[in-house]
Amino acid sequence: MSLLPHHDGSALYVPEQEPALGQRVPVFVRVPEGADVRQVHVRTTGDGEPRFVEATVDRRDGHDVWWRADVEVRNPVSNYRFMLTGTTGYRWLNAAGQVDHDVPDHGDFKLVSHAPPPAWARDALIYQIFPDRFARSAAADGRTPPDWAIPCDWDTPVIGRGPETPRQFYGGDLDGITERLDHLDRLGVNTVYLTPIFPARSNHRYDAAGFDTVDPLLGGDAALVRLADAVRARGWRLLGDITSNHTGDAHEWFTRALADVDAPERELYYFDVTTGGDGEPAYESWNGVRSLPKLNWGSAELRRRFATAPDSLLRRWLRPPYGLDGWRVDVANMTGRRGVDAYTHEVARLLREVVAQTRADGLLLAEHGHDHTGDLDSDGWHGTMNYVGFTDPVWSWLRHENRTPRQANSPGPAGSGPAGSPGRGAFSGPTGSSGSAGWSGHGGGPVPNFLGTPGGVRRRDAHAVLATMNSFRSLISWRSYTHSWQLLGSHDSARIRTVVGDAARQEVAAGLLVTMPGTPVVFAGDELGLTGGNGEGSRTPMPWHRPQTWDVGTLAAYRALLALRRDTSALRHGGLRWVHVDTDTLVFLREATTGTVLVLARRAAGPPVRLTGLPSAGGAASGPDGENVHGGAPALRRAADGGITLPGDGPTFQVWRL
């Protein structure tokens, strides 16, 4: 891949990262010396009308010519692209790359003047915890399991699908998490994200029975205070998980609405008729699961109780003594959407406003399992869980080639159990259960599917992977992209070790997780090499008492990679420039004013990769060789023409500072 004219929206190309409405900001495009570019214009579409501004050469730096133009931030989201004119005509450079034909505006670069996400989020290294399965304190032994639960010993195998899935109760609690924070410290994370902690009738707690207290099975409100204090004492952040799309059918709002058609709570939900065909009340629910009745955001009373009231649930847990640093919003993609109702963007703006009023540095992150691009860059969600733009392409590139995908006619989700049982059950995530049968070994066997998509993960080469990543990245602003969560899996998916099959490929995946833009999220247990074939089967109890089962090599790799991310400014704040791709290889640069990092990811051995025209320290044409800072490869040695050669062994993940 030859180096091409480049711009990505990072601070190297847009020095003003928090522009104000009406401000004129400089934007730069980097053109390799000798490229057929004689003139550069910037095209904007302020107020919907195209305008052109001529760029001028700002400087020459080594192998590159930097062109500059000033762009007015005319609208809250202002589009721009570059028109590169040469001897053969003009080409466009937009967020999707360089093209020689006219393209729609939705792929343009974007300047966003809405209030920015909290500054700390760009440096966050997040650890996701499913409380029931992380750790038990001594106090957990004295708690009586609820009537819905199937009590389990810590070594009881997890049932990955079926009516017992949401009822398995291992008894992990918040004090257990507090007692294990040293593990997180050694791992190198600095932010803890908890899946729901409110009372419910399932182990996953997405069927909330109330939002006013912490589940006593987790230790109650006092245990959350202890955990929050311990997290803050380390200088970390703590995030909660809130369901804005539905409650559980045991929630007091819903039970009142069900009992009395004139109750004020009736308008909080969607009751279509008084009775259904089977004699049961008819109401809208999440994916037809009756124990998860859907909230109606057309209701002013819901907006008041959930968000705007002084004592609303959204505000309560952000304030002392709990002081959550923000929320991950469950099923944000469905929130406010139902038939002709389309309140999603209104709700996102409302929740963001309330979070910012309650604590100025609060984060609001949306769960979205598919195309999230239409829901970002408004004055709402700060970012999303980037399943489709990162998780799926990484899975498809690194999945084990010696395993067979499950056929498209695999059984679908098993359902949520008998009527009245905890609703989310085997349907624990926004896109349904994995159709995998819970495969959790290595070598042969079916490849788990991706969040309910029929069939197993399809194996793709790096060209397709890069095309997928670019397709989603190019339709949102750099700000939304870099504040979205990159993850290799979660409590709603198979585990990365099961998908890729071995430690070497998992290290490549983890390397991409920490070196690409976005916020890295580690699902508890991935660092130990735990396995799981679908979302529920991946909710594996942490084997604290069996350290002999830990993959110490994988743990060491995660620690090293997270330390690299933490200690390298370019990996947290730099741009992204792809410099080579072939079937088994991805090579890219993370570039910032503080330095440049070169990353090599290989899924298999192949020919060495030769690169020319790369910057060295300070962007000069010549300079120090590249120092290997992860992976153990030799230092990079420049040839007489300034070119470098990257090793061809694999699978491997290597990082150099140039």
C-alpha positions in Angstrom: 0.0 0.0 0.0 1.6 3.3 -1.1 1.4 6.2 1.2 -1.5 8.4 0.1 -2.7 11.9 1.0 -4.0 11.7 4.5 -6.2 13.4 7.0 -8.0 11.8 9.9 -9.5 14.5 12.2 -6.9 13.9 15.0 -5.0 16.8 16.6 -2.1 16.5 14.2 -4.5 17.5 11.4 -7.1 19.5 13.3 -5.3 21.3 16.2 -8.6 22.6 17.6 -10.3 19.5 18.9 -13.1 21.3 20.7 -14.3 23.9 18.2 -17.0 26.4 19.1 -19.9 27.2 16.8 -18.9 30.1 14.5 -15.2 29.6 15.0 -12.8 29.2 12.1 -10.4 26.4 12.6 -7.4 25.3 10.6 -7.4 21.8 9.0 -4.4 20.2 7.4 -3.9 17.5 4.7 -0.6 15.6 4.4 0.5 14.9 0.8 3.5 12.7 0.0 6.2 14.6 -1.8 6.0 13.8 -5.5 2.3 13.0 -5.5 0.2 14.3 -8.4 -1.3 17.2 -6.3 -0.9 20.7 -7.7 -3.8 22.4 -5.9 -5.9 21.7 -2.8 -9.4 23.0 -1.9 -11.6 22.3 1.1 -15.2 21.8 0.3 -17.7 22.5 3.1 -21.5 22.4 3.2 -22.5 25.0 5.7 -26.2 25.5 6.0 -26.5 22.8 3.3 -24.7 24.7 0.5 -21.4 23.6 -0.9 -18.5 26.2 -0.7 -14.8 25.9 -1.6 -11.8 27.4 0.2 -8.4 27.2 -1.4 -5.7 25.7 0.7 -2.1 26.8 0.8 1.2 25.0 1.5 1.9 25.4 5.2 5.2 23.5 5.4 7.3 20.8 4.0 8.3 18.1 6.4 10.6 15.3 5.3 8.7 13.3 2.7 5.5 15.3 3.0 3.9 18.6 2.0 1.3 19.9 4.5 -1.5 22.0 3.1 -3.7 24.2 5.2 -7.1 25.8 5.0 -9.4 27.5 7.6 -12.9 26.0 7.9 -15.9 27.7 9.6 -17.8 25.7 12.1 -21.0 26.9 10.6 -23.3 24.2 12.1 -23.2 22.0 15.2 -21.8 19.3 12.9 -19.9 20.8 10.0 -18.9 18.6 7.1 -15.7 19.0 5.0 -13.6 17.2 2.5 -10.5 17.8 0.4 -10.4 18.3 -3.4 -7.0 17.3 -4.7 -6.2 18.6 -8.2 -3.4 17.2 -10.3 -2.4 16.8 -13.9 -5.1 14.2 -14.6 -8.0 16.1 -12.9 -9.3 16.1 -9.3 -9.9 13.5 -6.6 -11.8 13.7 -3.4 -10.3 12.8 0.0 -13.0 12.2 2.6 -13.2 10.1 5.8 -13.5 6.9 3.7 -10.3 7.7 1.8 -9.3 8.9 -1.7 -11.7 8.4 -4.6 -11.8 9.6 -8.2 -15.6 9.9 -8.4 -18.2 12.0 -6.8 -19.5 10.7 -3.5 -22.3 11.7 -1.0 -21.6 14.1 1.8 -22.3 11.6 4.6 -18.7 10.2 4.3 -17.2 13.7 4.8 -15.0 14.6 7.8 -16.9 16.3 10.6 -16.2 19.1 13.0 -18.5 18.8 16.1 -19.2 21.9 18.2 -21.4 20.1 20.8 -19.9 20.0 24.3 -17.1 17.4 24.2 -17.0 14.1 26.1 -15.1 14.2 29.5 -11.4 14.5 29.0 -10.6 11.5 31.1 -12.4 9.2 28.7 -9.7 9.4 26.1 -7.2 7.9 28.6 -9.6 5.3 30.1 -8.6 1.6 30.2 -11.8 -0.1 31.1 -12.4 -3.5 32.9 -15.9 -4.9 32.6 -17.3 -6.9 35.5 -20.4 -9.1 35.6 -20.9 -8.9 39.4 -22.5 -12.4 40.0 -19.4 -14.1 38.6 -16.4 -12.0 39.6 -15.8 -12.5 43.3 -17.6 -13.4 46.6 -16.9 -11.7 49.9 -17.2 -13.6 53.2 -20.6 -11.8 53.7 -22.0 -13.5 50.6 -22.1 -16.9 52.5 -24.7 -15.5 54.9 -27.2 -14.4 52.3 -30.2 -16.5 51.4 -30.6 -17.1 47.7 -33.8 -15.7 46.3 -36.7 -17.9 45.1 -35.9 -17.5 41.5 -32.3 -18.7 41.9 -30.5 -22.0 41.4 -27.6 -21.7 43.9 -24.3 -22.7 42.4 -20.9 -23.5 43.7 -18.1 -21.3 42.3 -16.9 -24.3 40.2 -20.4 -25.2 38.9 -20.3 -25.2 35.1 -22.1 -22.3 33.5 -25.2 -23.3 31.4 -24.8 -21.3 28.2 -28.4 -21.5 27.0 -31.8 -22.7 28.2 -34.3 -21.9 31.0 -31.8 -22.4 33.8 -29.3 -19.9 32.3 -30.6 -16.7 33.9 -31.3 -18.5 37.2 -27.8 -19.8 38.0 -26.7 -17.8 41.0 -23.1 -17.8 42.0 -23.3 -15.0 44.6 -20.6 -12.6 43.6 -21.0 -9.3 45.3 -19.6 -5.7 45.3 -17.3 -6.3 48.4 -15.8 -9.2 46.5 -14.9 -6.8 43.7 -13.4 -4.3 46.2 -11.2 -7.1 47.6 -9.9 -7.9 44.1 -8.9 -4.4 43.0 -5.2 -5.3 43.3 -5.6 -7.7 40.4 -7.0 -4.8 38.3 -4.2 -2.6 39.4 -1.6 -5.2 38.4 -3.3 -5.6 35.1 -3.1 -1.9 34.4 -6.7 -0.7 34.0 -8.0 2.5 35.4 -11.8 2.3 35.0 -14.3 -0.2 36.3 -17.6 -0.8 34.4 -20.2 -2.9 36.3 -23.2 -4.5 34.5 -26.4 -3.8 36.4 -26.4 -3.8 40.2 -30.1 -3.1 40.9 -32.6 -5.7 42.3 -34.0 -8.1 39.7 -35.1 -11.7 39.2 -32.1 -12.9 37.2 -28.4 -13.2 37.6 -27.8 -10.6 34.9 -30.1 -8.0 36.4 -31.2 -6.4 33.2 -34.8 -7.0 34.3 -34.7 -4.4 37.0 -37.3 -4.6 39.8 -36.3 -1.1 40.9 -33.7 1.6 40.5 -33.7 3.1 44.0 -31.4 0.7 45.8 -28.5 -1.6 45.1 -29.5 -5.3 45.2 -29.0 -6.6 48.7 -27.6 -9.7 47.2 -24.6 -7.6 46.1 -24.3 -6.0 49.5 -26.7 -3.1 49.1 -26.0 0.6 48.9 -23.3 0.5 51.5 -21.3 -2.0 49.5 -21.4 0.4 46.4 -20.1 3.2 48.6 -17.2 1.0 49.8 -16.4 0.0 46.2 -16.7 3.6 44.9 -14.4 4.9 47.7 -11.8 2.2 47.0 -11.9 2.9 43.2 -11.6 6.7 43.8 -8.7 6.1 46.2 -6.7 4.6 43.3 -7.5 7.6 41.1 -9.8 5.4 38.9 -13.3 5.8 37.5 -16.5 3.7 38.1 -19.3 3.3 35.6 -22.8 1.9 36.0 -25.2 0.2 33.6 -28.8 1.5 33.2 -31.6 0.1 31.1 -33.4 2.9 29.3 -35.4 0.7 27.0 -37.3 -1.5 29.5 -37.7 -2.6 33.1 -38.4 -6.0 34.5 -42.0 -7.1 35.0 -41.4 -7.0 38.8 -40.6 -3.3 38.8 -43.0 -1.3 40.9 -43.8 1.0 38.0 -45.0 -1.9 35.9 -46.8 -3.8 38.7 -48.8 -0.7 39.4 -49.5 -0.2 35.7 -50.6 -3.8 35.4 -52.9 -3.7 38.4 -54.7 -0.5 37.6 -55.5 0.9 34.1 -55.9 4.3 35.6 -52.6 4.3 37.5 -50.2 7.1 36.5 -47.6 4.5 35.7 -49.7 3.2 32.9 -48.3 5.8 30.5 -44.7 4.7 31.2 -45.2 1.6 29.1 -46.9 0.5 25.9 -50.3 -1.1 26.7 -52.0 -1.6 23.4 -55.2 -3.4 24.6 -56.5 -4.5 27.9 -56.1 -8.2 27.2 -54.2 -10.3 24.7 -55.5 -13.3 22.8 -54.5 -15.7 25.6 -56.2 -13.6 28.3 -52.9 -12.0 29.4 -52.5 -8.2 29.3 -51.0 -7.1 26.0 -48.0 -4.8 26.2 -44.8 -4.1 24.2 -41.7 -5.8 25.5 -38.1 -6.2 24.5 -38.0 -8.6 21.5 -41.3 -10.1 22.7 -39.9 -11.3 26.1 -42.8 -10.6 28.4 -40.7 -10.1 31.5 -39.0 -7.0 29.9 -41.8 -4.5 29.3 -40.8 -1.6 27.1 -40.7 2.0 28.4 -42.6 4.6 26.5 -40.4 7.7 26.1 -43.4 9.7 24.7 -44.4 10.0 28.4 -43.4 13.2 30.1 -43.8 11.4 33.4 -41.2 8.8 32.4 -38.8 11.5 31.4 -39.3 13.2 34.8 -38.8 10.0 36.9 -36.0 8.6 34.9 -34.0 11.8 34.2 -35.1 15.3 35.0 -36.5 15.2 38.5 -34.1 16.3 41.2 -34.2 12.8 42.7 -34.3 10.9 39.4 -32.6 7.6 39.1 -30.1 8.9 36.6 -29.0 11.7 39.0 -29.1 9.7 42.2 -26.2 7.4 41.6 -24.0 10.0 40.0 -24.0 12.0 43.3 -22.1 11.4 46.5 -21.7 9.1 48.3 -21.9 6.8 45.3 -20.4 9.1 42.7 -20.6 7.0 39.6 -18.6 8.6 36.7 -21.3 7.8 34.1 -23.5 5.3 32.5 -23.4 2.6 29.9 -26.9 2.7 28.4 -28.3 -0.8 27.8 -30.1 -1.3 24.4 -29.6 2.4 23.5 -30.3 1.5 19.9 -33.9 0.5 20.7 -34.6 3.2 23.3 -37.4 5.4 22.2 -38.0 3.5 19.0 -41.3 1.7 18.5 -43.3 1.8 15.3 -44.0 5.4 14.4 -42.4 6.6 17.7 -38.8 7.9 17.1 -37.6 9.5 20.3 -34.1 8.0 20.4 -32.2 11.2 19.6 -34.4 13.2 22.0 -33.8 10.8 24.8 -30.0 10.7 24.1 -29.9 14.5 24.3 -32.0 14.6 27.4 -29.9 12.0 29.2 -26.7 13.7 28.3 -28.0 17.0 29.5 -29.0 15.6 32.8 -25.7 13.7 33.3 -23.8 16.9 32.5 -25.9 19.0 34.9 -25.4 16.4 37.6 -21.6 16.0 37.1 -19.8 17.9 34.4 -17.4 15.1 33.7 -20.0 12.3 33.4 -19.8 9.8 30.6 -22.8 8.5 28.6 -22.0 5.5 26.4 -24.5 3.7 24.2 -24.8 0.0 23.7 -25.4 -0.7 20.0 -24.9 -4.1 18.4 -25.1 -3.1 14.7 -24.9 0.1 12.7 -24.5 2.9 15.2 -23.5 5.6 12.7 -26.9 7.4 12.6 -27.1 7.7 16.4 -23.8 9.5 17.1 -22.6 13.1 16.6 -25.8 14.6 17.9 -25.7 16.2 21.3 -26.4 12.8 22.8 -24.3 9.6 23.3 -20.6 10.3 23.7 -19.8 7.1 21.9 -20.9 3.5 21.4 -19.8 -0.1 22.0 -18.1 -0.6 18.6 -19.1 -4.2 18.0 -19.5 -3.9 14.2 -16.6 -1.6 13.5 -14.0 -3.5 15.6 -15.2 -6.7 17.3 -16.7 -8.4 14.3 -13.9 -7.6 11.8 -11.2 -8.6 14.4 -13.0 -11.9 15.0 -13.4 -12.6 11.3 -9.7 -12.0 10.6 -8.3 -14.0 13.5 -10.8 -16.8 13.8 -9.2 -20.2 13.8 -8.8 -21.4 10.2 -9.0 -25.1 11.2 -12.5 -24.8 12.6 -15.7 -24.9 10.7 -18.4 -22.3 10.8 -21.8 -23.3 12.1 -24.4 -23.7 9.4 -26.9 -21.0 8.8 -29.7 -23.2 9.9 -28.4 -23.6 13.4 -30.9 -23.5 16.2 -31.8 -20.0 17.2 -32.0 -18.7 20.8 -33.5 -21.1 23.2 -35.8 -18.5 24.7 -36.1 -17.1 28.1 -37.6 -19.9 30.0 -41.2 -20.4 31.3 -43.6 -17.5 31.6 -42.8 -15.4 34.5 -39.1 -16.4 34.7 -36.4 -13.8 34.4 -36.8 -12.4 30.9 -33.4 -11.8 29.5 -32.2 -15.3 30.3 -30.7 -16.8 27.2 -31.5 -13.5 25.5 -29.0 -11.6 27.5 -28.0 -9.0 25.0 -29.6 -6.5 22.6 -29.2 -8.7 19.6 -30.2 -12.0 21.2 -28.4 -15.1 22.1 -25.6 -16.6 20.2 -26.7 -19.6 18.2 -23.6 -21.4 19.2 -24.0 -24.5 21.3 -21.5 -23.2 23.8 -18.3 -24.6 22.2 -15.4 -23.6 24.5 -12.4 -25.6 23.5 -9.6 -25.2 21.0 -8.8 -26.6 17.6 -11.7 -28.1 15.7 -15.4 -27.5 16.2 -17.9 -24.8 15.3 -17.0 -21.1 15.4 -19.4 -19.1 17.5 -21.5 -16.7 15.7 -21.5 -12.9 16.1 -24.3 -11.6 18.4 -27.0 -13.9 16.9 -26.1 -13.6 13.2 -27.0 -17.0 11.6 -23.9 -19.1 11.0 -20.5 -19.0 12.5 -18.0 -16.2 12.2 -16.9 -16.0 8.5 -13.2 -16.0 8.0 -12.1 -12.9 6.1 -8.7 -11.5 4.9 -7.2 -8.3 6.1 -8.5 -6.3 3.0 -12.1 -7.1 4.0 -11.4 -6.4 7.7 -9.9 -2.9 6.9 -12.9 -2.2 4.5 -15.3 -3.0 7.3 -13.5 -0.9 9.9 -13.3 2.0 7.5 -17.0 1.8 6.5 -18.2 2.5 10.0 -15.4 4.8 11.1 -15.9 7.1 8.1 -19.5 7.8 8.9 -19.0 9.3 12.3 -16.7 12.1 13.6 -13.2 11.4 14.8 -14.5 12.5 18.2 -17.2 9.8 18.3 -14.9 7.2 17.0 -12.2 7.8 19.5 -14.7 7.9 22.4 -16.3 4.7 21.5 -15.5 1.4 23.2 -13.3 -1.1 21.4 -13.9 -4.6 22.7 -13.0 -8.2 21.9 -16.1 -9.5 23.5 -18.4 -8.9 26.4 -21.0 -10.6 28.6 -23.2 -10.6 25.5 -20.8 -12.5 23.2 -18.4 -15.4 22.9 -15.0 -14.9 24.4 -12.1 -14.0 22.2 -10.1 -17.1 23.2 -12.9 -19.3 21.9 -13.1 -17.4 18.6 -9.4 -17.4 17.8 -8.5 -20.7 19.5 -5.0 -20.0 20.9 -2.9 -17.6 22.9 -0.9 -16.3 20.0 -3.9 -15.0 18.1 -5.5 -13.6 21.2 -2.4 -11.5 21.8 -2.7 -10.2 18.2 -6.3 -9.3 19.0 -5.4 -7.7 22.3 -2.7 -5.8 20.6 -5.2 -4.3 18.1 -7.5 -3.5 21.1 -4.9 -1.3 22.8 -3.2 0.3 19.8 -6.1 1.4 17.6 -8.1 4.5 18.4 -11.0 4.2 20.8 -11.3 3.1 24.4 -10.1 -0.4 25.2 -12.4 -2.6 27.2 -11.3 -5.9 28.7 -14.0 -8.3 29.8 -13.1 -9.8 33.1 -11.3 -13.2 32.6 -10.1 -12.6 29.0 -6.7 -11.8 30.5 -6.6 -15.3 32.0 -7.6 -17.0 28.7 -11.1 -17.9 29.8 -13.4 -19.4 27.2 -17.1 -19.3 26.3 -19.1 -20.0 23.2 -21.9 -17.4 23.6 -22.8 -14.4 25.8 -24.3 -16.4 28.7 -21.6 -19.2 28.4 -18.9 -16.5 28.7 -20.1 -15.3 32.1 -17.6 -17.5 33.7 -16.7 -17.3 37.4 -13.2 -15.9 37.9 -11.0 -18.8 39.0 -9.2 -17.0 41.8 -8.8 -20.3 43.8 -7.3 -22.1 40.8 -4.4 -20.0 39.6 -2.9 -23.1 38.0 -5.6 -22.8 35.3 -4.6 -19.2 34.4 -2.8 -18.7 31.1 0.0 -16.7 32.6 1.4 -15.9 29.2 -1.8 -14.3 28.2 -2.0 -12.4 31.4 1.6 -11.1 30.9 0.7 -10.0 27.4 -2.3 -8.0 28.5 -0.3 -6.3 31.3 2.4 -5.4 28.8 0.0 -4.1 26.2 -2.1 -2.1 28.6 1.1 -0.5 30.0 2.2 0.4 26.5 -1.2 2.1 25.9 -0.9 3.9 29.2 2.6 5.1 28.6 2.4 6.1 25.0 0.5 9.3 24.2 0.3 8.6 20.5 -1.7 5.4 21.2 -4.3 7.4 23.2 -4.4 10.7 21.3 -2.7 10.1 17.9 -4.2 9.7 14.4 -4.5 6.5 12.4 -2.7 6.0 9.0 -2.7 2.6 7.3 0.5 1.9 5.5 0.2 -1.8 4.5 -2.4 -4.5 4.1 -2.2 -8.0 2.7 -4.2 -11.1 3.4 -2.5 -11.9 6.7 -1.0 -8.6 7.6 -2.1 -5.2 8.9 0.4 -2.3 9.4 -0.5 1.2 10.6 0.9 4.3 12.2 -0.4 6.1 15.2 0.9 9.7 14.8 0.9 12.6 17.3 2.9 15.7 18.0 4.5 13.7 20.8 5.8 11.0 18.5 4.9 8.2 16.0 4.3 4.5 16.6 4.4 1.8 14.0 2.2 -1.3 14.5 2.4 -4.7 12.8 -0.3 -7.3 13.3 0.0 -10.7 11.5 -2.3 -13.7 11.8 0.2 -16.0 10.0 3.7 -16.0 8.8 4.4 -14.5 5.3 6.9 -12.5 3.3 8.6 -9.6 5.1 7.0 -6.3 4.5 9.1 -3.5 3.0 8.0 0.1 3.7 9.4 3.4 2.3 8.6 7.0 3.0 7.8 6.5 6.7 8.5 9.4 9.1 11.3 9.0 11.7 11.6 10.8 15.0 10.4 14.4 14.6 9.0 13.6 11.2 12.4 14.0 9.5 13.5 12.1 6.5 16.3 10.5 8.4 16.8 9.8 12.0 16.9 7.1 14.7 15.9 3.6 13.9 12.6 2.3 15.3 12.8 0.9 18.8 10.7 -2.3 19.4 8.5 -1.7 22.4 6.3 -4.8 22.2 6.7 -8.2 20.7 10.5 -8.7 20.9 11.4 -8.1 17.2 14.7 -6.4 16.4 15.0 -2.7 16.1 14.1 -1.3 12.7 17.1 -0.4 10.5 16.7 2.0 7.6 18.2 1.1 4.3 20.1 3.7 2.2 16.8 4.8 0.6 15.2 5.2 4.1 13.1 2.1 3.7 12.5 -0.4 6.5 11.7 -4.1 6.5 9.2 -5.7 8.9 9.6 -9.3 10.0 7.5 -12.0 8.4 7.0 -14.4 11.3 3.5 -14.9 12.6 1.1 -14.9 14.3 2.8 -11.9 15.9 2.1 -8.5 17.2 4.9 -5.9 17.1 5.2 -2.3 18.0 8.0 0.2 17.3 8.5 3.8 18.3 9.9 5.7 15.3 
